[in-house]
């Protein structure tokens, strides 16, 4: 049996998804483990976590050697535990006996620097690395959006607009949108600089990405590499947020719809051309990313459409969630649960063949 490890920052993270993956492990010759990278012991090269037991469809606590094939589902923040786990994973990636399903993408700023020089530059909002509140010039950009370079799921995103002599700041929390009004630039700068001292942020012009009912929406496209190393567009789903919200975040109550159902009733100019542009983006993106960074296994792409029909790539994620696609297309659930195991089986077979070739080469040289 081959060992397949799934890593997350907590053993409580993505439990349902990880459990569903584990159910297919034995069919493809895998023992499945789930662990947190910070449990790695440098002297024994072991980690602590859970092992899946197929006969009882359950997990047991266990300590085990680091599995030879790893699936990284760690979502990092700027806390000390995230940094510790990230450093350990970077070390594991350098070990010749360990193979990752995908190597991940860098932060939003590094990603922007590559994409804005690529064939997809026309779809990338102009972005600035925000290091000081003084950089915000409301005469040139108003309103603006700022978001942490390591953020995900819309966490830490702020909408900022100058209106008359006041500055309005809004952010979405799960329960509601929170607003704060600063009466002058000095107090606003003090607040923002304190925020920038805690996290690195990027800044973009705010794009009008809401429908006629003032509901924010975006399109989530899910791409995955099959065992033949071919990229497939699995599906596209649409998230429509609550009226007045900044983003269409699922945790903030957004609704989910199949793309085609939504697109048929949407009112945009040149709809046929829009679909062609989307296909172009999703076809070109994987090779651009893999040529600039490392090999990937899956990609989530968030696309916005402005009222005039302009397409914008809002976010690219190498560890995408699946809720949008699974909710909009329930028949795809089994395929998505099985995909990591199928790709891991392909990697395990490659490792075995490489070992066999090395053995044959060694014997021939004796």
C-alpha positions as CSV (number, residue, x, y, z in Angstrom):
1,X,0.0,0.0,0.0
2,X,1.1,3.6,-0.7
3,X,0.8,6.3,1.9
4,X,-1.2,9.4,1.0
5,X,-1.2,12.3,3.4
6,X,-3.6,15.3,3.5
7,X,-2.4,18.3,5.4
8,X,-4.3,21.1,7.0
9,X,-3.7,23.6,9.8
10,X,-6.3,21.8,12.0
11,X,-7.6,18.3,12.1
12,X,-11.1,19.8,12.2
13,X,-10.6,21.6,8.8
14,X,-12.5,20.3,5.7
15,X,-13.4,17.1,7.6
16,X,-16.2,16.1,5.3
17,X,-14.1,16.6,2.1
18,X,-11.1,14.7,3.5
19,X,-13.3,11.9,4.7
20,X,-14.9,11.5,1.3
21,X,-11.5,11.4,-0.3
22,X,-10.4,8.7,2.1
23,X,-13.2,6.4,1.2
24,X,-11.6,5.8,-2.3
25,X,-8.1,5.2,-0.9
26,X,-8.1,1.5,-0.6
27,X,-9.5,1.0,-4.1
28,X,-6.4,2.6,-5.5
29,X,-3.9,1.1,-3.1
30,X,-3.6,3.9,-0.6
31,X,-3.5,4.2,3.2
32,X,-4.9,7.7,3.9
33,X,-3.6,10.0,6.7
34,X,-4.6,13.4,7.8
35,X,-2.2,15.6,9.8
36,X,-1.1,19.1,10.7
37,X,2.5,20.0,9.5
38,X,3.5,21.5,12.8
39,X,3.4,18.0,14.4
40,X,6.5,17.0,12.3
41,X,9.3,15.6,14.4
42,X,12.7,16.3,12.8
43,X,14.6,13.5,14.5
44,X,12.1,10.7,13.8
45,X,10.7,12.2,10.6
46,X,7.2,11.3,11.8
47,X,4.0,13.3,12.3
48,X,1.0,12.9,14.5
49,X,-2.6,12.9,13.1
50,X,-5.3,10.5,12.0
51,X,-5.3,7.3,9.9
52,X,-8.4,6.2,8.0
53,X,-9.6,2.7,8.6
54,X,-11.7,1.5,5.6
55,X,-13.3,-1.5,7.3
56,X,-15.0,0.7,9.9
57,X,-15.2,3.9,7.8
58,X,-13.5,5.7,10.7
59,X,-10.3,7.4,11.8
60,X,-7.9,6.6,14.6
61,X,-5.2,8.7,16.2
62,X,-1.8,7.7,15.0
63,X,1.9,8.7,14.7
64,X,3.4,7.7,11.3
65,X,6.2,8.5,8.9
66,X,5.6,11.5,6.6
67,X,3.6,9.9,3.7
68,X,5.4,9.8,0.3
69,X,2.5,11.6,-1.5
70,X,1.0,14.8,0.1
71,X,-2.0,17.0,-0.6
72,X,-1.6,20.4,0.9
73,X,-4.9,22.0,2.1
74,X,-3.4,24.5,4.4
75,X,-4.8,28.0,4.3
76,X,-2.2,30.3,5.7
77,X,-2.6,33.6,7.6
78,X,0.0,35.7,9.2
79,X,-0.1,34.0,12.6
80,X,2.9,32.1,14.1
81,X,1.3,28.7,13.6
82,X,0.7,29.3,9.8
83,X,4.3,30.5,9.4
84,X,5.6,27.4,11.2
85,X,3.5,25.1,9.1
86,X,4.5,26.9,5.9
87,X,8.2,26.6,6.7
88,X,7.9,22.8,7.4
89,X,6.0,22.3,4.1
90,X,8.7,24.2,2.2
91,X,11.3,21.9,3.7
92,X,9.2,18.8,2.8
93,X,9.0,19.9,-0.8
94,X,12.8,19.7,-1.0
95,X,12.8,16.0,0.1
96,X,13.4,13.7,-2.9
97,X,11.2,10.9,-1.4
98,X,8.1,13.1,-1.1
99,X,5.8,14.2,-3.9
100,X,3.1,16.9,-3.7
101,X,-0.1,16.8,-5.8
102,X,0.5,20.5,-6.5
103,X,3.0,23.1,-5.3
104,X,0.7,26.1,-4.7
105,X,0.9,29.7,-5.7
106,X,2.6,32.7,-4.1
107,X,0.8,35.7,-2.6
108,X,-1.6,38.0,-4.5
109,X,1.1,40.6,-5.2
110,X,3.6,38.2,-6.7
111,X,0.8,36.6,-8.7
112,X,-0.3,40.0,-10.0
113,X,3.2,40.8,-11.1
114,X,3.2,37.7,-13.4
115,X,-0.4,38.0,-14.7
116,X,-0.1,41.7,-15.6
117,X,2.8,40.9,-17.9
118,X,1.0,37.9,-19.5
119,X,-1.4,37.3,-22.3
120,X,-4.2,37.9,-19.8
121,X,-3.1,41.3,-18.7
122,X,-6.3,43.0,-20.1
123,X,-8.4,41.1,-17.6
124,X,-6.3,42.0,-14.5
125,X,-7.3,45.0,-12.4
126,X,-4.5,47.5,-11.9
127,X,-3.0,46.6,-8.5
128,X,-0.7,48.4,-6.1
129,X,1.3,47.1,-3.1
130,X,0.0,49.2,-0.2
131,X,2.7,50.0,2.3
132,X,1.4,53.3,3.7
133,X,-1.9,55.1,4.1
134,X,-0.3,58.0,2.3
135,X,-0.3,56.0,-0.9
136,X,-4.1,56.3,-1.3
137,X,-4.8,59.2,-3.5
138,X,-8.5,59.8,-3.7
139,X,-8.2,62.2,-6.6
140,X,-7.0,59.3,-8.8
141,X,-8.8,56.3,-7.2
142,X,-12.1,56.6,-5.4
143,X,-13.5,54.3,-4.2
144,X,-10.8,51.7,-3.6
145,X,-10.6,48.1,-2.4
146,X,-7.8,46.8,-0.2
147,X,-7.2,43.2,0.6
148,X,-4.4,41.2,2.4
149,X,-1.9,39.7,0.0
150,X,-2.3,36.3,1.8
151,X,-6.0,36.5,2.3
152,X,-8.7,34.1,1.1
153,X,-12.5,33.9,1.0
154,X,-12.8,37.7,1.2
155,X,-11.4,37.9,4.7
156,X,-9.8,41.3,5.6
157,X,-11.2,43.0,2.5
158,X,-12.1,46.7,2.9
159,X,-14.1,49.1,0.7
160,X,-12.9,52.7,1.1
161,X,-14.5,55.8,-0.4
162,X,-14.0,59.6,0.2
163,X,-17.3,61.4,0.3
164,X,-17.1,65.2,0.8
165,X,-14.6,65.6,3.7
166,X,-15.3,62.2,5.3
167,X,-13.8,58.8,4.5
168,X,-16.1,55.8,4.6
169,X,-14.7,52.3,5.3
170,X,-16.8,49.2,5.0
171,X,-16.0,45.5,5.5
172,X,-18.2,42.3,5.3
173,X,-18.5,40.1,8.3
174,X,-20.5,36.9,8.4
175,X,-23.5,38.5,10.1
176,X,-23.4,42.0,8.5
177,X,-21.5,44.8,6.8
178,X,-19.6,47.0,9.2
179,X,-19.1,50.7,8.5
180,X,-16.8,53.2,10.0
181,X,-16.6,56.9,9.0
182,X,-13.5,59.0,9.6
183,X,-14.0,62.7,9.8
184,X,-10.5,63.6,8.6
185,X,-7.6,62.1,6.8
186,X,-5.3,62.1,9.8
187,X,-7.4,59.7,11.9
188,X,-8.0,57.6,8.8
189,X,-4.3,57.3,8.1
190,X,-3.6,56.3,11.7
191,X,-6.2,53.5,11.5
192,X,-4.9,52.2,8.1
193,X,-1.3,52.3,9.1
194,X,-2.1,50.2,12.1
195,X,-3.8,47.7,9.8
196,X,-0.8,47.7,7.5
197,X,1.5,47.0,10.4
198,X,-0.3,43.8,11.0
199,X,-0.7,42.5,7.5
200,X,0.6,43.3,4.0
201,X,-2.2,44.6,1.6
202,X,-2.7,45.3,-2.0
203,X,-5.0,48.1,-3.4
204,X,-7.2,48.2,-6.4
205,X,-9.8,50.5,-7.8
206,X,-13.3,49.4,-6.8
207,X,-15.0,47.7,-9.8
208,X,-18.8,47.9,-10.2
209,X,-19.5,44.2,-10.1
210,X,-23.1,44.1,-8.9
211,X,-26.4,43.4,-10.7
212,X,-29.4,45.7,-11.1
213,X,-30.6,44.7,-7.6
214,X,-27.3,45.9,-6.1
215,X,-26.2,42.3,-5.3
216,X,-22.5,41.6,-5.7
217,X,-21.8,38.5,-7.9
218,X,-18.9,36.6,-9.4
219,X,-18.2,33.5,-11.3
220,X,-16.2,30.7,-9.8
221,X,-14.5,28.4,-12.3
222,X,-12.9,25.2,-11.1
223,X,-10.0,23.6,-13.1
224,X,-8.3,20.4,-12.3
225,X,-5.5,18.3,-13.9
226,X,-6.4,14.7,-14.8
227,X,-4.0,11.7,-14.6
228,X,-3.0,12.4,-18.2
229,X,-1.6,15.8,-17.1
230,X,-4.4,17.5,-19.1
231,X,-6.2,20.5,-17.6
232,X,-10.0,20.3,-17.5
233,X,-12.6,23.0,-16.8
234,X,-14.7,21.0,-14.4
235,X,-17.5,23.6,-14.2
236,X,-18.4,27.2,-13.5
237,X,-20.8,28.4,-10.8
238,X,-22.2,31.8,-9.9
239,X,-22.3,33.4,-6.4
240,X,-24.8,36.2,-5.8
241,X,-24.4,38.0,-2.5
242,X,-26.9,39.9,-0.4
243,X,-28.0,43.3,-1.5
244,X,-25.5,46.0,-0.4
245,X,-22.7,43.6,0.5
246,X,-19.2,44.3,-0.8
247,X,-18.5,40.7,-2.1
248,X,-20.4,37.6,-2.9
249,X,-19.0,35.5,-0.1
250,X,-20.7,32.2,0.8
251,X,-20.0,32.8,4.5
252,X,-21.9,36.1,4.2
253,X,-25.0,34.5,2.8
254,X,-24.4,34.3,-0.9
255,X,-26.6,32.1,-3.1
256,X,-25.2,29.7,-5.7
257,X,-26.4,29.0,-9.2
258,X,-25.2,26.9,-12.2
259,X,-23.5,29.2,-14.7
260,X,-25.5,28.4,-17.7
261,X,-28.8,28.8,-15.9
262,X,-27.8,32.2,-14.6
263,X,-26.1,33.3,-17.9
264,X,-29.2,32.7,-20.0
265,X,-31.2,35.2,-18.0
266,X,-28.3,37.7,-17.4
267,X,-28.3,41.0,-19.4
268,X,-24.9,41.8,-20.8
269,X,-23.8,43.1,-24.2
270,X,-22.2,40.6,-26.6
271,X,-22.9,37.6,-24.4
272,X,-21.5,35.2,-26.9
273,X,-18.2,37.1,-27.0
274,X,-18.1,37.1,-23.2
275,X,-18.3,33.3,-23.1
276,X,-15.4,33.1,-25.6
277,X,-13.3,35.4,-23.5
278,X,-14.0,33.3,-20.4
279,X,-12.9,30.2,-22.2
280,X,-9.7,31.9,-23.4
281,X,-8.9,32.9,-19.8
282,X,-9.4,29.5,-18.4
283,X,-7.5,27.8,-21.3
284,X,-4.4,30.1,-21.1
285,X,-4.2,30.5,-17.3
286,X,-2.8,27.0,-16.2
287,X,0.2,27.2,-18.6
288,X,1.0,30.8,-17.6
289,X,1.0,29.8,-13.9
290,X,3.0,26.6,-14.3
291,X,5.6,28.3,-16.6
292,X,6.1,31.0,-13.9
293,X,5.8,29.0,-10.7
294,X,5.6,25.3,-10.0
295,X,3.3,22.4,-11.1
296,X,-0.3,22.6,-9.9
297,X,-3.1,20.2,-9.5
298,X,-6.2,22.4,-9.3
299,X,-7.1,26.1,-9.7
300,X,-10.0,28.2,-8.6
301,X,-10.6,31.3,-10.7
302,X,-13.0,34.1,-9.6
303,X,-14.2,36.2,-12.5
304,X,-16.3,39.4,-12.4
305,X,-18.4,41.1,-15.1
306,X,-19.0,44.8,-15.0
307,X,-22.3,46.3,-16.4
308,X,-20.6,47.2,-19.7
309,X,-19.5,43.6,-20.3
310,X,-15.9,43.9,-19.2
311,X,-14.4,40.7,-17.7
312,X,-12.1,40.9,-14.7
313,X,-10.0,38.2,-13.0
314,X,-10.6,38.9,-9.3
315,X,-8.7,36.0,-7.7
316,X,-6.7,32.9,-8.6
317,X,-6.4,30.1,-5.9
318,X,-4.4,26.9,-6.0
319,X,-6.3,25.5,-3.0
320,X,-9.9,26.2,-4.1
321,X,-13.0,25.3,-2.2
322,X,-15.6,23.1,-3.8
323,X,-18.8,24.3,-2.3
324,X,-19.9,26.4,-5.2
325,X,-19.4,23.6,-7.8
326,X,-20.8,20.8,-5.6
327,X,-23.9,22.9,-4.7
328,X,-24.6,23.9,-8.3
329,X,-23.7,20.5,-9.7
330,X,-24.4,17.7,-7.1
331,X,-23.7,15.0,-9.7
332,X,-20.0,16.1,-9.8
333,X,-19.4,15.4,-6.1
334,X,-18.1,11.8,-6.5
335,X,-15.8,13.0,-9.4
336,X,-14.3,15.7,-7.2
337,X,-13.9,13.4,-4.2
338,X,-12.1,10.8,-6.3
339,X,-9.9,13.2,-8.3
340,X,-7.1,13.7,-5.7
341,X,-6.8,9.9,-5.3
342,X,-6.7,9.3,-9.1
343,X,-4.0,11.9,-9.5
344,X,-2.0,10.5,-6.5
345,X,-2.2,7.0,-8.0
346,X,-0.7,8.4,-11.2
347,X,2.1,10.0,-9.2
348,X,2.7,6.8,-7.2
349,X,3.0,4.8,-10.4
350,X,5.5,7.3,-11.7
351,X,7.6,7.0,-8.5
352,X,7.5,3.1,-8.8
353,X,8.6,3.2,-12.5
354,X,11.4,5.6,-11.7
355,X,12.6,3.3,-8.9
356,X,12.5,0.3,-11.2
357,X,14.4,2.2,-13.9
358,X,17.1,3.2,-11.4
359,X,17.4,-0.4,-10.2
360,X,17.8,-1.7,-13.7
361,X,20.4,1.0,-14.5
362,X,22.3,0.2,-11.4
363,X,22.4,-3.6,-12.1
364,X,23.5,-2.9,-15.7
365,X,26.4,-0.9,-14.5
366,X,27.6,-3.6,-12.1
